[in-house]
Amino acid sequence: MATLAQRLTEAETAWHDLMTGQALVAVYDSNGERVEFRPANRDALRLYILDLKSQIAGAQKPARMIRFNTSKGL
């Protein structure tokens, strides 16, 4: 569970950087060559965060199942 919490923290930090424009997109190296980094897909990152939160919530709560059996009374 510690790994999931760490991944969630990293993903939320990446989300914050992306949304505030702090995500690195392009730099020039010492030779003057341009190196581009594609920012993470916002939708995929958001879904990843939601999935991590769901996994953490599922790990904290015991699974419960309710089963209904019905018949026509015959």
N, CA, C and O of each residue as an XYZ file, in Angstrom:
296
protein
N       0.816     -1.194      0.000
C       0.000      0.000      0.000
C       0.863      1.262      0.000
O       0.460      2.288     -0.548
N       2.045      1.190      0.611
C       2.936      2.348      0.604
C       3.340      2.712     -0.815
O       3.488      3.891     -1.138
N       3.518      1.713     -1.661
C       3.883      1.965     -3.048
C       2.760      2.700     -3.775
O       3.023      3.628     -4.539
N       1.512      2.292     -3.543
C       0.377      2.971     -4.178
C       0.295      4.422     -3.722
O       0.049      5.318     -4.530
N       0.500      4.651     -2.431
C       0.447      6.019     -1.909
C       1.566      6.865     -2.504
O       1.355      8.037     -2.819
N       2.744      6.289     -2.660
C       3.866      7.007     -3.263
C       3.572      7.324     -4.724
O       3.832      8.434     -5.189
N       3.031      6.352     -5.443
C       2.685      6.585     -6.852
C       1.619      7.665     -6.987
O       1.671      8.488     -7.902
N       0.651      7.659     -6.068
C      -0.403      8.672     -6.091
C       0.192     10.056     -5.867
O      -0.167     11.006     -6.562
N       1.090     10.174     -4.911
C       1.735     11.456     -4.646
C       2.495     11.946     -5.876
O       2.403     13.119     -6.239
N       3.239     11.056     -6.510
C       3.991     11.424     -7.711
C       3.057     11.828     -8.851
O       3.323     12.796     -9.563
N       1.973     11.091     -9.020
C       1.024     11.398    -10.096
C       0.336     12.734     -9.845
O       0.133     13.511    -10.778
N      -0.025     13.009     -8.592
C      -0.675     14.288     -8.280
C       0.297     15.450     -8.452
O      -0.111     16.540     -8.852
N       1.576     15.232     -8.155
C       2.587     16.264     -8.381
C       2.731     16.531     -9.878
O       2.815     17.684    -10.302
N       2.758     15.462    -10.675
C       2.842     15.617    -12.130
C       1.612     16.347    -12.659
O       1.726     17.196    -13.543
N       0.438     16.020    -12.122
C      -0.803     16.689    -12.528
C      -0.721     18.183    -12.218
O      -1.081     19.019    -13.046
N      -0.243     18.505    -11.016
C      -0.123     19.910    -10.618
C       0.843     20.648    -11.547
O       0.551     21.751    -12.008
N       1.996     20.028    -11.817
C       2.970     20.649    -12.707
C       2.391     20.867    -14.101
O       2.609     21.912    -14.714
N       1.660     19.886    -14.591
C       1.063     19.986    -15.918
C       0.021     21.094    -15.967
O      -0.017     21.878    -16.916
N      -0.822     21.157    -14.946
C      -1.911     22.131    -14.941
C      -1.430     23.560    -14.679
O      -2.091     24.518    -15.080
N      -0.292     23.708    -14.014
C       0.225     25.043    -13.730
C       1.286     25.485    -14.731
O       1.898     26.541    -14.568
N       1.504     24.681    -15.763
C       2.441     25.045    -16.808
C       3.896     24.843    -16.431
O       4.788     25.370    -17.094
N       4.145     24.081    -15.369
C       5.514     23.863    -14.928
C       6.134     22.621    -15.552
O       7.315     22.345    -15.341
N       5.353     21.873    -16.314
C       5.876     20.667    -16.959
C       6.864     21.073    -18.047
O       6.574     21.951    -18.859
N       8.018     20.438    -18.061
C       9.055     20.739    -19.035
C       8.631     20.234    -20.409
O       8.227     19.081    -20.553
N       8.723     21.093    -21.411
C       8.319     20.704    -22.742
C       9.519     20.625    -23.692
O       9.648     19.651    -24.433
N      10.383     21.618    -23.681
C      11.540     21.609    -24.594
C      12.719     22.321    -23.937
O      12.547     23.306    -23.219
N      13.911     21.806    -24.195
C      15.140     22.446    -23.706
C      16.174     22.415    -24.823
O      16.058     21.646    -25.777
N      17.179     23.260    -24.687
C      18.311     23.260    -25.614
C      19.524     22.755    -24.845
O      19.833     23.263    -23.767
N      20.216     21.751    -25.396
C      21.388     21.206    -24.713
C      22.611     22.089    -24.986
O      22.508     23.112    -25.662
N      23.767     21.681    -24.452
C      24.990     22.495    -24.565
C      25.454     22.663    -26.011
O      26.189     23.601    -26.322
N      25.027     21.756    -26.895
C      25.384     21.867    -28.317
C      24.387     22.709    -29.094
O      24.540     22.892    -30.301
N      23.384     23.216    -28.428
C      22.376     24.022    -29.098
C      21.274     23.203    -29.737
O      20.426     23.749    -30.441
N      21.274     21.887    -29.498
C      20.236     21.029    -30.058
C      18.993     21.081    -29.182
O      19.069     21.088    -27.954
N      17.881     21.116    -29.834
C      16.606     21.170    -29.120
C      16.166     19.749    -28.763
O      16.165     18.858    -29.612
N      15.798     19.553    -27.513
C      15.292     18.274    -27.039
C      13.877     18.516    -26.525
O      13.664     19.334    -25.631
N      12.921     17.804    -27.092
C      11.526     18.001    -26.710
C      11.014     16.852    -25.860
O      11.328     15.685    -26.091
N      10.231     17.215    -24.890
C       9.553     16.245    -24.052
C       8.059     16.477    -24.211
O       7.568     17.599    -24.089
N       7.360     15.403    -24.483
C       5.909     15.525    -24.636
C       5.261     15.524    -23.266
O       5.516     14.622    -22.468
N       4.431     16.510    -22.973
C       3.755     16.507    -21.681
C       2.796     15.323    -21.602
O       2.259     14.868    -22.612
N       2.601     14.851    -20.416
C       1.706     13.705    -20.213
C       0.305     14.037    -20.708
O      -0.141     15.183    -20.639
N      -0.356     13.049    -21.192
C      -1.739     13.206    -21.622
C      -2.577     13.487    -20.385
O      -2.634     12.668    -19.468
N      -3.223     14.636    -20.359
C      -3.989     15.038    -19.177
C      -5.059     14.031    -18.797
O      -5.199     13.677    -17.626
N      -5.810     13.571    -19.779
C      -6.898     12.635    -19.485
C      -6.372     11.312    -18.940
O      -6.921     10.762    -17.985
N      -5.314     10.809    -19.548
C      -4.736      9.553    -19.084
C      -4.167      9.705    -17.675
O      -4.302      8.803    -16.848
N      -3.532     10.844    -17.403
C      -2.979     11.085    -16.077
C      -4.093     11.182    -15.045
O      -3.977     10.638    -13.947
N      -5.162     11.867    -15.392
C      -6.301     11.994    -14.457
C      -6.917     10.621    -14.175
O      -7.233     10.310    -13.027
N      -7.087      9.807    -15.202
C      -7.628      8.458    -15.005
C      -6.703      7.606    -14.153
O      -7.164      6.809    -13.336
N      -5.400      7.771    -14.341
C      -4.419      7.045    -13.545
C      -4.541      7.425    -12.067
O      -4.489      6.560    -11.193
N      -4.702      8.711    -11.796
C      -4.875      9.174    -10.415
C      -6.139      8.583     -9.814
O      -6.120      8.112     -8.677
N      -7.224      8.600    -10.552
C      -8.483      8.031    -10.053
C      -8.355      6.533     -9.807
O      -8.901      6.012     -8.834
N      -7.632      5.836    -10.691
C      -7.427      4.406    -10.516
C      -6.606      4.121     -9.258
O      -6.932      3.207     -8.500
N      -5.546      4.895     -9.032
C      -4.742      4.713     -7.822
C      -5.578      4.953     -6.566
O      -5.479      4.196     -5.600
N      -6.396      5.999     -6.575
C      -7.256      6.278     -5.421
C      -8.233      5.137     -5.186
O      -8.507      4.774     -4.042
N      -8.753      4.577     -6.256
C      -9.674      3.449     -6.142
C      -8.978      2.225     -5.557
O      -9.541      1.531     -4.710
N      -7.750      1.960     -6.011
C      -6.994      0.823     -5.496
C      -6.678      1.001     -4.014
O      -6.757      0.048     -3.239
N      -6.323      2.216     -3.627
C      -6.021      2.485     -2.221
C      -7.271      2.317     -1.372
O      -7.219      1.729     -0.293
N      -8.392      2.834     -1.859
C      -9.649      2.704     -1.117
C     -10.064      1.240     -1.003
O     -10.569      0.816      0.036
N      -9.853      0.469     -2.066
C     -10.194     -0.952     -2.048
C      -9.310     -1.738     -1.106
O      -9.753     -2.721     -0.512
N      -8.067     -1.317     -0.960
C      -7.142     -2.017     -0.067
C      -7.457     -1.723      1.393
O      -7.103     -2.503      2.276
N      -8.112     -0.618      1.645
C      -8.421     -0.233      3.021
C      -9.735     -0.813      3.510
O      -9.945     -0.934      4.717
N     -10.609     -1.167      2.610
C     -11.931     -1.677      2.986
C     -12.048     -3.147      2.604
O     -11.599     -3.546      1.529
N     -12.633     -3.939      3.456
C     -12.856     -5.330      3.061
C     -13.928     -5.399      1.969
O     -14.888     -4.630      1.969
N     -13.742     -6.316      1.066
C     -14.722     -6.496     -0.003
C     -16.004     -7.076      0.578
O     -15.961     -7.974      1.418
N     -17.106     -6.578      0.144
C     -18.406     -7.070      0.605
C     -19.252     -7.426     -0.605
O     -19.235     -6.734     -1.623
N     -19.976     -8.495     -0.477
C     -20.834     -8.930     -1.561
C     -22.198     -9.278     -0.992
O     -22.308     -9.959      0.027
N     -23.210     -8.812     -1.650
C     -24.582     -9.163     -1.276
C     -25.157     -9.951     -2.434
O     -25.148     -9.485     -3.574
N     -25.651    -11.130     -2.152
C     -26.210    -11.967     -3.197
C     -27.701    -12.170     -2.902
O     -28.090    -12.521     -1.788
N     -28.503    -11.944     -3.911
C     -29.935    -12.145     -3.803
C     -30.311    -13.361     -4.618
O     -29.926    -13.468     -5.782
N     -31.053    -14.277     -4.030
C     -31.600    -15.427     -4.751
C     -33.103    -15.258     -4.794
O     -33.753    -15.082     -3.764
N     -33.637    -15.312     -5.976
C     -35.091    -15.147     -6.119
C     -35.661    -16.348     -6.859
O     -34.962    -17.056     -7.584
N     -36.925    -16.544     -6.655
C     -37.632    -17.600     -7.391
C     -39.051    -17.144     -7.612
O     -39.492    -16.133     -7.064
N     -39.759    -17.900     -8.420
C     -41.156    -17.576     -8.689
C     -42.064    -18.207     -7.659
O     -43.286    -18.077     -7.732
N     -41.480    -18.877     -6.718
C     -42.290    -19.493     -5.666
C     -42.886    -20.817     -6.068
O     -43.833    -21.268     -5.425
N     -42.387    -21.453     -7.086
C     -42.914    -22.736     -7.508
C     -42.219    -23.855     -6.824
O     -42.540    -25.020     -7.064
